[in-house]
Amino acid sequence: MWLKKKGLILKKTRTIKENFLMNIILMGSAYILPFLMTPYVSRILLPEGMGKISFATSVLTYFTMFAMLGVPTYGIRACAIVRDNKEKLSQTVQEILLINIVMSIVMYSVFIIALFNVPELSENKFLFAVMSSMIFLNVIGVEWVYRALEEYKEIAIRSIVMKALALVLTFILIHQQEDIVLYGAITIIASSGSYLWNFISLRKYVDLKPHSKYTYSIKKHLKPISIFFSMSVATTIYTNLDVVMLGFLTNDIQMGYYDAAVKIKMLLVAVVSSLGSVLLPRVSYYLSQGMTDEFKRITSRALNCILLLAVPLAIYSMLFARPIISLISGKAFLEAIPIMQVLMPTIIFIGMTNIMGIQMLVPLGKENWVLYSEILGACVNIAINIILIPKYAAYGAAVGTLIAELCVFLVQFWATREYVVSVYKKINYKNMFIACFLAGFISNVIIKKFIISTDIIIILISVLLFFFIYGITLILVKEPEIMNVLENIINLMKRKK
């Protein structure tokens, strides 16, 4: 909703809580709906077929990364700063979008050459060709504009609609192992189908027609984009190189095991990262207006909340990895259990670096530190993968990812120590881990005592028990953030009465 004031066109912003809720829905839809396909599809395509899809997705992620440069993050900051002025916003969007379009043409040319000359790609040529549409869709998706304007509701609705469509198509069309290319196309609908809708609706917020009154300057974007692009390269390397190296050094079956574990990890990362990703436009705006106290207050609370959520999620998933893998992917994927258990602590590290890096260092103009941390993470990941993958396959890749995420966390902790040391000191780790221990111990005892053997029943009962006991324990010890949430719920209920 646009408001007029003093010759400017102002965007009415929603509260952090509203944005957080919408972003949970958005990020949840990005993983939950496709996740619902997995129990069905994995039993049809089996580890080999799922491995091929995972390998194609990871390789094409690199081409998409070069086409996008660093725009998904830089675009949010650049547009958030000028979002109160529609003319400046429109000019900024046009400039950045032009850069993206030129790069996408270049990357499609490189992709076509690779498709016919790299054996690992050409042997699944049709699958790669179909899934390469993700490059084009990501470029025109302009989700960074909607995030800068804090229009999470719109992108959440579109995402859910397209993912629901993909889910229906999966059950209708995928029936045998030979349907792998068709499933590849459906995964693109699920992940990127809403981007075309985003582009069509963009005219509600910005003017896409070039105007002579605009003083275009592509050059001013190139330096910051190059920094964000370098960050994107480093991040993509250490988050996707494990899958790519598995594809070149092992086989599709090992990739299938790894993919099963990574899917679960990424679903939980989406939940943990939901709060952090809504903060970037808001904290960028606060800092541009000199509101440093608000910046410190929001980021401090965010770090505390992320830990309170990420730690129990990681511990629960490690304890109940077997029924989770068995239910979601099937008995053929049981070798993914230790892989998943190794990956689970990364949920904590990623949650914290999402706040310290993208939500603190970037708005502070210290994105170089994010780049340094990610370069270190990429180098560590490559080195460990080279050593461990040939011998331990998918398990070795999981160890490399865990150590890489720890290195990224340590560098960003050092870079933000001025702000975060006091926050970390105030967190009551003892209460948190006592709550997790009680929750894990009691849920395990009850499930074993009643000899529950059905995977879905184990998960339903263990989730309810674990998180109920965790929450009650934190309430009893009066954990401040939990008490704040409880107070908000009580106030909301009173208002409804």
Secondary structure as the mmCIF struct_conf table of DSSP 4:
data_model
#
loop_
_struct_conf.conf_type_id
_struct_conf.id
_struct_conf.beg_label_comp_id
_struct_conf.beg_label_asym_id
_struct_conf.beg_label_seq_id
_struct_conf.end_label_comp_id
_struct_conf.end_label_asym_id
_struct_conf.end_label_seq_id
STRN STRN1 TRP A 2 LYS A 5
TURN_TY1_P TURN_TY1_P1 LYS A 6 GLY A 7
STRN STRN2 LEU A 8 LYS A 11
HELX_LH_PP_P HELX_LH_PP_P1 LYS A 12 THR A 15
HELX_RH_AL_P HELX_RH_AL_P1 ILE A 16 MET A 68
TURN_TY1_P TURN_TY1_P2 LEU A 69 GLY A 70
HELX_RH_AL_P HELX_RH_AL_P2 VAL A 71 ILE A 81
TURN_TY1_P TURN_TY1_P3 VAL A 82 ASP A 84
HELX_RH_AL_P HELX_RH_AL_P3 LYS A 86 ASN A 117
HELX_RH_AL_P HELX_RH_AL_P4 PRO A 119 SER A 122
TURN_TY1_P TURN_TY1_P4 GLU A 123 ASN A 124
HELX_RH_AL_P HELX_RH_AL_P5 LYS A 125 MET A 131
TURN_TY1_P TURN_TY1_P5 SER A 132 SER A 132
HELX_RH_AL_P HELX_RH_AL_P6 SER A 133 ILE A 140
TURN_TY1_P TURN_TY1_P6 GLY A 141 GLY A 141
HELX_RH_AL_P HELX_RH_AL_P7 GLU A 143 ALA A 148
TURN_TY1_P TURN_TY1_P7 LEU A 149 GLU A 150
HELX_RH_AL_P HELX_RH_AL_P8 TYR A 152 LEU A 173
BEND BEND1 GLN A 176 GLN A 176
HELX_RH_3T_P HELX_RH_3T_P1 GLN A 177 ASP A 179
HELX_RH_AL_P HELX_RH_AL_P9 ILE A 180 SER A 201
HELX_RH_3T_P HELX_RH_3T_P2 LEU A 202 LYS A 204
TURN_TY1_P TURN_TY1_P8 TYR A 205 TYR A 205
BEND BEND2 VAL A 206 VAL A 206
BEND BEND3 LYS A 209 LYS A 209
TURN_TY1_P TURN_TY1_P9 SER A 212 LYS A 213
BEND BEND4 TYR A 214 TYR A 214
BEND BEND5 ILE A 218 ILE A 218
HELX_RH_AL_P HELX_RH_AL_P10 LYS A 219 LEU A 249
BEND BEND6 THR A 250 THR A 250
HELX_RH_AL_P HELX_RH_AL_P11 ASP A 252 SER A 288
TURN_TY1_P TURN_TY1_P10 GLN A 289 GLY A 290
HELX_RH_AL_P HELX_RH_AL_P12 THR A 292 LEU A 319
TURN_TY1_P TURN_TY1_P11 PHE A 320 PHE A 320
HELX_RH_AL_P HELX_RH_AL_P13 ALA A 321 ILE A 328
TURN_TY1_P TURN_TY1_P12 SER A 329 SER A 329
HELX_RH_3T_P HELX_RH_3T_P3 LYS A 331 ALA A 336
HELX_RH_AL_P HELX_RH_AL_P14 ILE A 337 LEU A 343
TURN_TY1_P TURN_TY1_P13 MET A 344 PRO A 345
HELX_RH_AL_P HELX_RH_AL_P15 THR A 346 THR A 353
HELX_RH_PI_P HELX_RH_PI_P1 ASN A 354 LEU A 361
TURN_TY1_P TURN_TY1_P14 VAL A 362 GLY A 365
HELX_RH_AL_P HELX_RH_AL_P16 GLU A 367 ALA A 415
TURN_TY1_P TURN_TY1_P15 THR A 416 THR A 416
HELX_RH_AL_P HELX_RH_AL_P17 ARG A 417 LYS A 426
BEND BEND7 ILE A 427 ILE A 427
HELX_RH_AL_P HELX_RH_AL_P18 TYR A 429 LYS A 449
TURN_TY1_P TURN_TY1_P16 PHE A 450 ILE A 451
HELX_RH_AL_P HELX_RH_AL_P19 ASP A 455 LEU A 476
TURN_TY1_P TURN_TY1_P17 VAL A 477 LYS A 478
HELX_RH_AL_P HELX_RH_AL_P20 PRO A 480 LYS A 496
#
